[in-house]
Amino acid sequence: MADTCPVDHLEPRADGEPGQADAVGVGLAVEDWTGDARFYEYSAAVDPIGSGATSTIPVRQFPAQWHDPGTTRVVDLDLSDALHTPYPATGPSLLARFLCIAEGDEVDLAPNATSMLFYCLRGRGFSQIESAGGPRRIPWRAGDVVTVPGGTSPRHQAEQDAVLYHVDDSPLLAYLGVDAAAPRFAPTRFDGGQARARLAEVAADPDATRRSRVAVLLGNARNDQTLTATHTLWAMLGVLPEGHVQRPHRHQSIALDLIVHCDPGCYTLVGPEIRPDGTIVDPIRVDWEPGGAFVTPPGLWHSHHNESGGAANLLPIQDAGLHTYLRTLDIRFTGPDLAQS
């Protein structure tokens, strides 16, 4: 049992260290609060990623067969083993899933997250969410993107066999040990037909081939500082034309890349170093497949290549909304003036 004593009989110790009188009050237990304290020499601890204390994020692929037609199910794209987290996570702040919903079935999904975003790979249906004004229904079909705030307990129902590629920021909240207290934006549907039409306009611009990429970013009127789909999530619908190479670039946000459409011969090269000529040193090659997804770790150079017979479409989702707000995105491109083009 811990000792207790009145404070007015205790004085600081002669060696200058505080005595019990500095720590306890009348009737309070004397406890040692130093058990978890550690002191690291600066140069040995300043880079925990480089030293291996912080786990690295792997380049990992998730095949389209994971959402083959079948029973209604939720398939986590879980890298918690590599990330050393006690909760499912595809990256430190993001969790991706395939939601497979048979016609007439539904999936209730209420993660502890501030932001949820899903892309309808195939099928048709609607999501019912709870809000202060009562239940609301959001229809969706193949090609649509929908963003839903935390605290709304969405229920997704398929009117036709459907697959949703779903990303949320629940790992970030689990790491912080907090709950999503209130919606930070209104539910928003990005119509797939409108998005493809806008992308076609961008691709038809004579200057399109000089730009770092041919794409449209999904934004929300409430995010006028970050210009992102939600305050934490960034999403882009892009096209990689036939025979085109998207030059190497890197950023500090993780990218969860979904391949919407491609023919054989499309791939991404990923690596930590770049040569003076702008090519990646000893890259890992990730071959694309329609409906497949893969992880591009933060800080690594990556380039996209289309050696197929047709254009390809991809939908990267990142935690770049958060990084942009923190001013830590640090996106860089190879080649002159590409960051401004």
NUNU-970250 format. One record per residue (C-alpha): residue number from 1; x, z, y. Coordinates in Angstrom, 1 decimal. Each point is the difference from the previous one (the first is absolute). Example, Ala and Ser with C-alpha at 12.3 -4.5 7.8 and 13.67 -1.06 7.14 Angstrom:
<gutis>
<guti seq="1" xx="12.3" zz="7.8" yy="-4.5"/>
<guti seq="2" xx="1.4" zz="-0.7" yy="3.4"/>
</gutis>
This chain:
<gutis>
<guti seq="1" xx="0.0" zz="0.0" yy="0.0"/>
<guti seq="2" xx="1.4" zz="-0.9" yy="3.4"/>
<guti seq="3" xx="1.2" zz="2.8" yy="2.3"/>
<guti seq="4" xx="-2.1" zz="1.0" yy="3.0"/>
<guti seq="5" xx="1.0" zz="2.2" yy="2.9"/>
<guti seq="6" xx="-0.8" zz="0.8" yy="3.7"/>
<guti seq="7" xx="1.9" zz="-2.3" yy="2.4"/>
<guti seq="8" xx="0.9" zz="2.8" yy="2.5"/>
<guti seq="9" xx="2.5" zz="1.5" yy="-2.5"/>
<guti seq="10" xx="2.0" zz="-3.3" yy="-0.4"/>
<guti seq="11" xx="2.7" zz="-1.4" yy="2.2"/>
<guti seq="12" xx="2.1" zz="-3.3" yy="-0.1"/>
<guti seq="13" xx="3.0" zz="0.2" yy="-2.3"/>
<guti seq="14" xx="3.4" zz="0.8" yy="1.4"/>
<guti seq="15" xx="1.3" zz="-3.5" yy="-1.0"/>
<guti seq="16" xx="-2.4" zz="-1.6" yy="2.4"/>
<guti seq="17" xx="-2.4" zz="-1.3" yy="-2.7"/>
<guti seq="18" xx="-3.7" zz="0.8" yy="0.5"/>
<guti seq="19" xx="-1.2" zz="3.1" yy="-1.8"/>
<guti seq="20" xx="-3.4" zz="0.5" yy="-1.5"/>
<guti seq="21" xx="-1.3" zz="1.0" yy="3.4"/>
<guti seq="22" xx="0.3" zz="-3.7" yy="1.1"/>
<guti seq="23" xx="-2.2" zz="-1.2" yy="-2.9"/>
<guti seq="24" xx="-2.8" zz="2.4" yy="-0.9"/>
<guti seq="25" xx="-2.7" zz="2.0" yy="1.5"/>
<guti seq="26" xx="-1.6" zz="3.3" yy="-1.2"/>
<guti seq="27" xx="-1.2" zz="-0.3" yy="-3.5"/>
<guti seq="28" xx="1.3" zz="-3.6" yy="-0.5"/>
<guti seq="29" xx="2.0" zz="-1.1" yy="-3.0"/>
<guti seq="30" xx="3.6" zz="-1.0" yy="0.5"/>
<guti seq="31" xx="0.3" zz="-3.6" yy="-1.3"/>
<guti seq="32" xx="2.9" zz="-2.4" yy="-0.3"/>
<guti seq="33" xx="-1.0" zz="-3.3" yy="1.6"/>
<guti seq="34" xx="3.4" zz="-1.7" yy="-0.5"/>
<guti seq="35" xx="-0.4" zz="-1.1" yy="-3.6"/>
<guti seq="36" xx="-0.7" zz="-3.7" yy="0.8"/>
<guti seq="37" xx="2.5" zz="-0.4" yy="2.8"/>
<guti seq="38" xx="2.8" zz="-2.4" yy="-0.5"/>
<guti seq="39" xx="2.9" zz="-1.0" yy="2.2"/>
<guti seq="40" xx="1.5" zz="-3.5" yy="-0.4"/>
<guti seq="41" xx="3.2" zz="-1.4" yy="1.4"/>
<guti seq="42" xx="-1.1" zz="-2.8" yy="2.4"/>
<guti seq="43" xx="1.9" zz="-3.0" yy="-1.4"/>
<guti seq="44" xx="-1.0" zz="0.8" yy="-3.6"/>
<guti seq="45" xx="-3.7" zz="0.3" yy="0.8"/>
<guti seq="46" xx="-0.7" zz="-2.2" yy="3.0"/>
<guti seq="47" xx="-0.8" zz="-3.0" yy="-2.3"/>
<guti seq="48" xx="-2.1" zz="1.3" yy="-2.9"/>
<guti seq="49" xx="-1.1" zz="-3.6" yy="-1.0"/>
<guti seq="50" xx="3.6" zz="-1.2" yy="-0.2"/>
<guti seq="51" xx="1.1" zz="3.1" yy="-2.0"/>
<guti seq="52" xx="-2.9" zz="-0.3" yy="-2.4"/>
<guti seq="53" xx="-1.8" zz="3.2" yy="1.0"/>
<guti seq="54" xx="-3.0" zz="-2.1" yy="1.1"/>
<guti seq="55" xx="-1.2" zz="-2.3" yy="-2.7"/>
<guti seq="56" xx="0.2" zz="-3.8" yy="0.6"/>
<guti seq="57" xx="-3.1" zz="-2.2" yy="0.0"/>
<guti seq="58" xx="0.3" zz="-2.6" yy="-2.7"/>
<guti seq="59" xx="-0.9" zz="-3.7" yy="0.1"/>
<guti seq="60" xx="-2.9" zz="0.0" yy="-2.4"/>
<guti seq="61" xx="-2.5" zz="-2.6" yy="-1.1"/>
<guti seq="62" xx="-3.6" zz="0.5" yy="-1.1"/>
<guti seq="63" xx="-1.4" zz="-2.9" yy="-2.0"/>
<guti seq="64" xx="-3.4" zz="-1.7" yy="0.5"/>
<guti seq="65" xx="-0.9" zz="0.8" yy="-3.6"/>
<guti seq="66" xx="-0.5" zz="3.6" yy="1.1"/>
<guti seq="67" xx="-3.3" zz="-1.0" yy="1.5"/>
<guti seq="68" xx="-1.1" zz="-2.5" yy="-2.7"/>
<guti seq="69" xx="-3.8" zz="0.0" yy="-0.4"/>
<guti seq="70" xx="-1.3" zz="2.8" yy="-2.0"/>
<guti seq="71" xx="-1.3" zz="3.5" yy="0.5"/>
<guti seq="72" xx="-0.5" zz="1.7" yy="3.3"/>
<guti seq="73" xx="3.2" zz="1.9" yy="0.8"/>
<guti seq="74" xx="2.5" zz="1.2" yy="2.6"/>
<guti seq="75" xx="3.6" zz="-1.1" yy="-0.6"/>
<guti seq="76" xx="2.5" zz="2.0" yy="2.0"/>
<guti seq="77" xx="3.2" zz="-1.9" yy="0.9"/>
<guti seq="78" xx="1.9" zz="3.2" yy="-0.5"/>
<guti seq="79" xx="3.7" zz="0.5" yy="0.7"/>
<guti seq="80" xx="-0.1" zz="3.8" yy="0.1"/>
<guti seq="81" xx="2.6" zz="0.2" yy="-2.8"/>
<guti seq="82" xx="2.5" zz="-1.8" yy="2.2"/>
<guti seq="83" xx="-1.0" zz="1.7" yy="3.2"/>
<guti seq="84" xx="-0.1" zz="3.5" yy="-1.6"/>
<guti seq="85" xx="-3.4" zz="0.9" yy="1.3"/>
<guti seq="86" xx="-2.6" zz="2.1" yy="-1.8"/>
<guti seq="87" xx="-2.7" zz="-2.3" yy="1.2"/>
<guti seq="88" xx="-0.6" zz="-3.8" yy="-0.5"/>
<guti seq="89" xx="1.9" zz="-2.1" yy="2.5"/>
<guti seq="90" xx="1.2" zz="-3.6" yy="0.3"/>
<guti seq="91" xx="2.2" zz="1.0" yy="2.9"/>
<guti seq="92" xx="0.7" zz="3.2" yy="2.0"/>
<guti seq="93" xx="-3.1" zz="-0.5" yy="2.1"/>
<guti seq="94" xx="-2.1" zz="-2.5" yy="-1.8"/>
<guti seq="95" xx="-1.9" zz="-0.4" yy="-3.3"/>
<guti seq="96" xx="-1.2" zz="-3.4" yy="-1.2"/>
<guti seq="97" xx="-2.7" zz="-0.5" yy="-2.6"/>
<guti seq="98" xx="-1.9" zz="-2.8" yy="-1.8"/>
<guti seq="99" xx="-3.7" zz="0.9" yy="0.0"/>
<guti seq="100" xx="-1.6" zz="-2.0" yy="-2.8"/>
<guti seq="101" xx="-3.8" zz="0.2" yy="0.2"/>
<guti seq="102" xx="-2.4" zz="-1.7" yy="-2.4"/>
<guti seq="103" xx="-3.2" zz="-1.6" yy="1.3"/>
<guti seq="104" xx="-2.5" zz="2.7" yy="0.7"/>
<guti seq="105" xx="2.6" zz="2.8" yy="-0.3"/>
<guti seq="106" xx="1.4" zz="2.2" yy="2.8"/>
<guti seq="107" xx="3.2" zz="1.9" yy="0.7"/>
<guti seq="108" xx="-0.1" zz="3.2" yy="2.1"/>
<guti seq="109" xx="3.3" zz="0.4" yy="1.8"/>
<guti seq="110" xx="0.6" zz="2.8" yy="2.5"/>
<guti seq="111" xx="3.8" zz="0.5" yy="0.3"/>
<guti seq="112" xx="1.3" zz="2.6" yy="2.5"/>
<guti seq="113" xx="1.2" zz="-2.8" yy="2.4"/>
<guti seq="114" xx="-0.4" zz="-0.9" yy="3.6"/>
<guti seq="115" xx="0.0" zz="-3.7" yy="-0.7"/>
<guti seq="116" xx="-1.3" zz="-2.2" yy="-2.9"/>
<guti seq="117" xx="0.4" zz="-3.8" yy="-0.1"/>
<guti seq="118" xx="-1.1" zz="-2.3" yy="-2.7"/>
<guti seq="119" xx="0.1" zz="-3.8" yy="-0.6"/>
<guti seq="120" xx="-2.6" zz="-1.6" yy="-2.2"/>
<guti seq="121" xx="2.0" zz="-2.1" yy="-2.5"/>
<guti seq="122" xx="-3.2" zz="-1.3" yy="-1.7"/>
<guti seq="123" xx="-3.7" zz="0.7" yy="-0.3"/>
<guti seq="124" xx="-2.5" zz="1.3" yy="2.4"/>
<guti seq="125" xx="-1.6" zz="3.4" yy="0.8"/>
<guti seq="126" xx="-0.3" zz="2.7" yy="2.6"/>
<guti seq="127" xx="1.4" zz="3.4" yy="0.9"/>
<guti seq="128" xx="-2.3" zz="2.9" yy="1.1"/>
<guti seq="129" xx="1.7" zz="2.6" yy="2.1"/>
<guti seq="130" xx="-1.2" zz="3.3" yy="1.4"/>
<guti seq="131" xx="0.2" zz="0.4" yy="3.8"/>
<guti seq="132" xx="-1.4" zz="2.3" yy="2.6"/>
<guti seq="133" xx="-2.9" zz="-2.3" yy="0.6"/>
<guti seq="134" xx="-0.8" zz="-0.2" yy="-3.7"/>
<guti seq="135" xx="1.0" zz="-2.4" yy="-2.9"/>
<guti seq="136" xx="1.2" zz="-3.4" yy="1.1"/>
<guti seq="137" xx="0.4" zz="-3.2" yy="-2.2"/>
<guti seq="138" xx="2.8" zz="-2.5" yy="0.4"/>
<guti seq="139" xx="-0.3" zz="-3.2" yy="-1.9"/>
<guti seq="140" xx="3.2" zz="-1.8" yy="-1.2"/>
<guti seq="141" xx="0.9" zz="-3.1" yy="-2.0"/>
<guti seq="142" xx="3.2" zz="-1.7" yy="-1.2"/>
<guti seq="143" xx="2.5" zz="-0.4" yy="2.9"/>
<guti seq="144" xx="-1.4" zz="2.8" yy="2.1"/>
<guti seq="145" xx="2.1" zz="3.0" yy="1.1"/>
<guti seq="146" xx="-1.8" zz="3.3" yy="0.8"/>
<guti seq="147" xx="1.5" zz="3.1" yy="1.6"/>
<guti seq="148" xx="-1.7" zz="3.4" yy="-0.4"/>
<guti seq="149" xx="0.9" zz="3.3" yy="1.6"/>
<guti seq="150" xx="0.6" zz="3.3" yy="-1.8"/>
<guti seq="151" xx="-2.9" zz="2.4" yy="-0.4"/>
<guti seq="152" xx="-2.5" zz="-2.6" yy="-0.9"/>
<guti seq="153" xx="-0.1" zz="0.1" yy="-3.9"/>
<guti seq="154" xx="-0.5" zz="-3.7" yy="-0.6"/>
<guti seq="155" xx="-1.8" zz="-1.2" yy="-3.1"/>
<guti seq="156" xx="0.8" zz="-3.6" yy="-1.0"/>
<guti seq="157" xx="-2.7" zz="-2.0" yy="-1.9"/>
<guti seq="158" xx="0.4" zz="-3.5" yy="-1.5"/>
<guti seq="159" xx="-2.8" zz="-2.5" yy="0.2"/>
<guti seq="160" xx="2.3" zz="-2.3" yy="-2.0"/>
<guti seq="161" xx="3.1" zz="0.9" yy="-2.1"/>
<guti seq="162" xx="2.5" zz="1.1" yy="2.7"/>
<guti seq="163" xx="3.6" zz="1.0" yy="0.5"/>
<guti seq="164" xx="1.1" zz="1.8" yy="3.2"/>
<guti seq="165" xx="3.6" zz="0.6" yy="0.9"/>
<guti seq="166" xx="-0.1" zz="3.4" yy="1.6"/>
<guti seq="167" xx="2.6" zz="1.8" yy="2.1"/>
<guti seq="168" xx="-0.2" zz="3.4" yy="1.7"/>
<guti seq="169" xx="2.3" zz="2.5" yy="1.6"/>
<guti seq="170" xx="-0.9" zz="3.0" yy="-2.3"/>
<guti seq="171" xx="3.7" zz="0.6" yy="-1.0"/>
<guti seq="172" xx="0.9" zz="0.6" yy="3.6"/>
<guti seq="173" xx="-2.7" zz="2.7" yy="0.3"/>
<guti seq="174" xx="1.0" zz="1.5" yy="-3.3"/>
<guti seq="175" xx="3.6" zz="0.3" yy="1.2"/>
<guti seq="176" xx="-1.1" zz="1.6" yy="3.3"/>
<guti seq="177" xx="-2.4" zz="2.4" yy="-1.8"/>
<guti seq="178" xx="-2.9" zz="-0.9" yy="2.3"/>
<guti seq="179" xx="-3.6" zz="-1.3" yy="-0.4"/>
<guti seq="180" xx="-1.5" zz="-2.9" yy="1.9"/>
<guti seq="181" xx="-2.3" zz="1.9" yy="2.5"/>
<guti seq="182" xx="-1.8" zz="-2.8" yy="1.8"/>
<guti seq="183" xx="-0.3" zz="-3.8" yy="0.0"/>
<guti seq="184" xx="2.6" zz="-1.6" yy="2.3"/>
<guti seq="185" xx="-1.7" zz="-3.4" yy="0.2"/>
<guti seq="186" xx="-3.2" zz="-1.7" yy="-0.9"/>
<guti seq="187" xx="-0.4" zz="-2.0" yy="-3.3"/>
<guti seq="188" xx="1.0" zz="-3.6" yy="0.6"/>
<guti seq="189" xx="-0.4" zz="-3.2" yy="-2.0"/>
<guti seq="190" xx="2.4" zz="-2.9" yy="0.6"/>
<guti seq="191" xx="-2.0" zz="-3.1" yy="-1.1"/>
<guti seq="192" xx="2.1" zz="-2.0" yy="-2.4"/>
<guti seq="193" xx="-1.3" zz="-3.3" yy="1.2"/>
<guti seq="194" xx="0.8" zz="0.8" yy="3.6"/>
<guti seq="195" xx="3.5" zz="1.3" yy="-0.9"/>
<guti seq="196" xx="0.8" zz="-3.3" yy="-1.9"/>
<guti seq="197" xx="-1.3" zz="-2.1" yy="2.9"/>
<guti seq="198" xx="2.2" zz="1.9" yy="2.4"/>
<guti seq="199" xx="3.0" zz="-0.3" yy="-2.3"/>
<guti seq="200" xx="-0.6" zz="-3.8" yy="-0.2"/>
<guti seq="201" xx="0.1" zz="-0.2" yy="3.8"/>
<guti seq="202" xx="3.3" zz="1.9" yy="0.0"/>
<guti seq="203" xx="1.4" zz="-2.2" yy="-2.7"/>
<guti seq="204" xx="-1.0" zz="-3.2" yy="1.9"/>
<guti seq="205" xx="1.9" zz="1.1" yy="3.1"/>
<guti seq="206" xx="3.0" zz="-2.4" yy="0.5"/>
<guti seq="207" xx="2.3" zz="3.1" yy="0.6"/>
<guti seq="208" xx="-1.1" zz="1.6" yy="-3.3"/>
<guti seq="209" xx="3.0" zz="-1.1" yy="-2.0"/>
<guti seq="210" xx="2.4" zz="1.6" yy="2.5"/>
<guti seq="211" xx="-1.6" zz="3.4" yy="-0.3"/>
<guti seq="212" xx="1.2" zz="2.8" yy="-2.3"/>
<guti seq="213" xx="-3.3" zz="-0.3" yy="-2.0"/>
<guti seq="214" xx="-3.3" zz="-1.8" yy="0.1"/>
<guti seq="215" xx="-2.6" zz="2.8" yy="0.0"/>
<guti seq="216" xx="-2.7" zz="1.9" yy="1.7"/>
<guti seq="217" xx="0.1" zz="3.8" yy="0.4"/>
<guti seq="218" xx="-3.2" zz="2.0" yy="-0.5"/>
<guti seq="219" xx="-0.6" zz="2.3" yy="2.9"/>
<guti seq="220" xx="-2.6" zz="2.4" yy="1.2"/>
<guti seq="221" xx="-1.2" zz="0.4" yy="3.6"/>
<guti seq="222" xx="0.6" zz="3.8" yy="-0.2"/>
<guti seq="223" xx="3.7" zz="-0.5" yy="-0.7"/>
<guti seq="224" xx="1.2" zz="-1.5" yy="3.2"/>
<guti seq="225" xx="3.4" zz="1.5" yy="-0.2"/>
<guti seq="226" xx="0.9" zz="-1.0" yy="-3.6"/>
<guti seq="227" xx="-2.1" zz="-3.2" yy="-0.3"/>
<guti seq="228" xx="-0.6" zz="0.9" yy="-3.6"/>
<guti seq="229" xx="-2.9" zz="0.1" yy="-2.5"/>
<guti seq="230" xx="-0.2" zz="3.8" yy="0.1"/>
<guti seq="231" xx="2.1" zz="2.6" yy="1.8"/>
<guti seq="232" xx="2.2" zz="0.3" yy="-3.1"/>
<guti seq="233" xx="-0.5" zz="-3.3" yy="-1.9"/>
<guti seq="234" xx="1.3" zz="-3.5" yy="0.9"/>
<guti seq="235" xx="-1.3" zz="-3.1" yy="-1.7"/>
<guti seq="236" xx="0.8" zz="-3.7" yy="0.3"/>
<guti seq="237" xx="-1.5" zz="-3.2" yy="-1.5"/>
<guti seq="238" xx="2.8" zz="-2.5" yy="-0.3"/>
<guti seq="239" xx="0.6" zz="-3.5" yy="-1.3"/>
<guti seq="240" xx="3.3" zz="-1.2" yy="-1.5"/>
<guti seq="241" xx="0.0" zz="-3.8" yy="0.2"/>
<guti seq="242" xx="1.2" zz="-2.2" yy="-2.7"/>
<guti seq="243" xx="3.8" zz="-0.3" yy="0.0"/>
<guti seq="244" xx="0.3" zz="2.7" yy="2.7"/>
<guti seq="245" xx="2.4" zz="3.0" yy="0.0"/>
<guti seq="246" xx="-0.8" zz="3.0" yy="2.1"/>
<guti seq="247" xx="3.4" zz="1.3" yy="1.2"/>
<guti seq="248" xx="1.2" zz="3.5" yy="-0.9"/>
<guti seq="249" xx="-1.5" zz="2.8" yy="2.0"/>
<guti seq="250" xx="-0.3" zz="3.8" yy="-0.5"/>
<guti seq="251" xx="-1.9" zz="2.9" yy="1.4"/>
<guti seq="252" xx="-0.3" zz="3.8" yy="-0.6"/>
<guti seq="253" xx="-3.5" zz="-0.1" yy="-1.2"/>
<guti seq="254" xx="-0.7" zz="-0.5" yy="-3.7"/>
<guti seq="255" xx="-1.8" zz="-3.3" yy="-0.9"/>
<guti seq="256" xx="-2.6" zz="-0.2" yy="-2.7"/>
<guti seq="257" xx="-0.3" zz="-3.7" yy="-0.5"/>
<guti seq="258" xx="-3.0" zz="-1.6" yy="-1.6"/>
<guti seq="259" xx="0.2" zz="-3.7" yy="-1.0"/>
<guti seq="260" xx="-3.3" zz="-1.5" yy="0.8"/>
<guti seq="261" xx="0.8" zz="-3.5" yy="-1.2"/>
<guti seq="262" xx="3.1" zz="-1.9" yy="-1.2"/>
<guti seq="263" xx="1.2" zz="-2.7" yy="-2.4"/>
<guti seq="264" xx="3.0" zz="0.6" yy="-2.2"/>
<guti seq="265" xx="3.3" zz="-0.1" yy="1.9"/>
<guti seq="266" xx="-0.7" zz="2.6" yy="2.7"/>
<guti seq="267" xx="2.2" zz="3.1" yy="0.1"/>
<guti seq="268" xx="1.5" zz="2.7" yy="2.2"/>
<guti seq="269" xx="3.7" zz="1.0" yy="0.2"/>
<guti seq="270" xx="0.8" zz="3.6" yy="0.8"/>
<guti seq="271" xx="3.3" zz="1.8" yy="0.7"/>
<guti seq="272" xx="1.8" zz="2.5" yy="2.2"/>
<guti seq="273" xx="2.6" zz="-2.3" yy="1.5"/>
<guti seq="274" xx="0.1" zz="-3.2" yy="1.9"/>
<guti seq="275" xx="2.8" zz="-2.6" yy="0.3"/>
<guti seq="276" xx="1.1" zz="-1.5" yy="3.3"/>
<guti seq="277" xx="-1.9" zz="-3.2" yy="-0.9"/>
<guti seq="278" xx="-3.2" zz="2.0" yy="-0.2"/>
<guti seq="279" xx="-0.4" zz="0.0" yy="-3.8"/>
<guti seq="280" xx="-0.5" zz="3.2" yy="-2.1"/>
<guti seq="281" xx="2.9" zz="1.3" yy="-2.1"/>
<guti seq="282" xx="-0.8" zz="0.4" yy="-3.7"/>
<guti seq="283" xx="-3.8" zz="0.0" yy="0.4"/>
<guti seq="284" xx="-2.7" zz="1.1" yy="-2.4"/>
<guti seq="285" xx="-2.4" zz="-2.9" yy="-0.6"/>
<guti seq="286" xx="-3.7" zz="0.8" yy="-0.2"/>
<guti seq="287" xx="-2.1" zz="-3.0" yy="-1.2"/>
<guti seq="288" xx="-3.5" zz="-0.2" yy="1.4"/>
<guti seq="289" xx="-3.2" zz="-0.3" yy="-2.0"/>
<guti seq="290" xx="-3.6" zz="-0.3" yy="1.4"/>
<guti seq="291" xx="-1.6" zz="3.4" yy="0.1"/>
<guti seq="292" xx="3.2" zz="1.8" yy="-0.7"/>
<guti seq="293" xx="1.6" zz="2.6" yy="2.3"/>
<guti seq="294" xx="3.5" zz="1.3" yy="0.6"/>
<guti seq="295" xx="1.8" zz="2.6" yy="2.1"/>
<guti seq="296" xx="2.6" zz="-0.9" yy="2.6"/>
<guti seq="297" xx="1.9" zz="3.2" yy="0.9"/>
<guti seq="298" xx="0.7" zz="0.9" yy="3.6"/>
<guti seq="299" xx="3.3" zz="-1.0" yy="1.5"/>
<guti seq="300" xx="0.8" zz="-2.8" yy="-2.4"/>
<guti seq="301" xx="0.4" zz="-3.6" yy="1.0"/>
<guti seq="302" xx="-2.5" zz="-2.4" yy="-1.6"/>
<guti seq="303" xx="-0.8" zz="-3.7" yy="0.2"/>
<guti seq="304" xx="-2.9" zz="-1.9" yy="-1.4"/>
<guti seq="305" xx="0.4" zz="-3.4" yy="-1.6"/>
<guti seq="306" xx="-2.5" zz="-2.7" yy="-1.0"/>
<guti seq="307" xx="1.4" zz="-2.6" yy="-2.4"/>
<guti seq="308" xx="-3.4" zz="-0.8" yy="-1.4"/>
<guti seq="309" xx="-2.3" zz="-3.0" yy="0.6"/>
<guti seq="310" xx="-2.3" zz="1.7" yy="2.5"/>
<guti seq="311" xx="-0.5" zz="2.6" yy="2.6"/>
<guti seq="312" xx="-0.1" zz="3.7" yy="-1.0"/>
<guti seq="313" xx="-1.9" zz="2.9" yy="1.6"/>
<guti seq="314" xx="1.1" zz="3.7" yy="0.1"/>
<guti seq="315" xx="-1.4" zz="3.2" yy="1.4"/>
<guti seq="316" xx="2.6" zz="2.7" yy="0.7"/>
<guti seq="317" xx="-1.3" zz="3.5" yy="0.8"/>
<guti seq="318" xx="2.4" zz="2.5" yy="1.6"/>
<guti seq="319" xx="0.1" zz="3.4" yy="1.6"/>
<guti seq="320" xx="1.2" zz="-1.8" yy="3.1"/>
<guti seq="321" xx="-2.8" zz="1.4" yy="2.1"/>
<guti seq="322" xx="1.5" zz="3.4" yy="-0.4"/>
<guti seq="323" xx="3.6" zz="-1.3" yy="0.5"/>
<guti seq="324" xx="-1.0" zz="-2.0" yy="3.1"/>
<guti seq="325" xx="-1.6" zz="3.1" yy="1.6"/>
<guti seq="326" xx="3.2" zz="2.0" yy="-0.9"/>
<guti seq="327" xx="2.2" zz="-2.8" yy="1.5"/>
<guti seq="328" xx="1.9" zz="-0.2" yy="-3.3"/>
<guti seq="329" xx="-1.1" zz="-3.4" yy="-1.4"/>
<guti seq="330" xx="3.3" zz="-1.7" yy="0.9"/>
<guti seq="331" xx="-1.0" zz="-3.5" yy="-1.3"/>
<guti seq="332" xx="3.0" zz="-2.4" yy="0.0"/>
<guti seq="333" xx="0.3" zz="-3.7" yy="-0.8"/>
<guti seq="334" xx="3.0" zz="-2.2" yy="-0.8"/>
<guti seq="335" xx="0.7" zz="-2.9" yy="2.3"/>
<guti seq="336" xx="-0.1" zz="-0.2" yy="3.8"/>
<guti seq="337" xx="-3.1" zz="1.0" yy="1.9"/>
<guti seq="338" xx="-2.2" zz="0.3" yy="-3.0"/>
<guti seq="339" xx="-1.1" zz="3.5" yy="1.0"/>
<guti seq="340" xx="-1.5" zz="-1.5" yy="3.2"/>
<guti seq="341" xx="-1.5" zz="-3.2" yy="-1.5"/>
</gutis>
